[in-house]
Amino acid sequence: LREGANLNLADKDGDTPLHEALRHHTLSQLRQLQDMQDVGKYYSQIQLLMGLGSQGVDKKSPASIACLLAAHGADLNIKNKKGQTPLDLCPDPNLCKTLNKCYKDKSM
């Protein structure tokens, strides 16, 4: 980022680094759900889903990386070859709001 990297450079599928960060955020949430034990399954799933968006994240988490990219000007509206924007890959409405805020704060 310090060297002026193009944050909107897309791969062969049209995915930018922001697409990838949000895709990995989604995958990590799904893995957490898969790894849960059957005891108290439904109650635990609801608790986990409600807590995922509000829990503290470490600085290397996909969500933190996505916020960093948005704050440094990664475009939230670029569509990949499937027609998906990075926000289309984000299952967490709170994270979507945060990304929009980071992006808008950068443009001011």
Summary of the structure (lengths in Angstrom):
residues: 108
radius of gyration: 15.1
end to end distance: 18.8
largest distance: 49.7
contacts: 281
relative contact order: 0.20
helix: 55%
strand: 0%
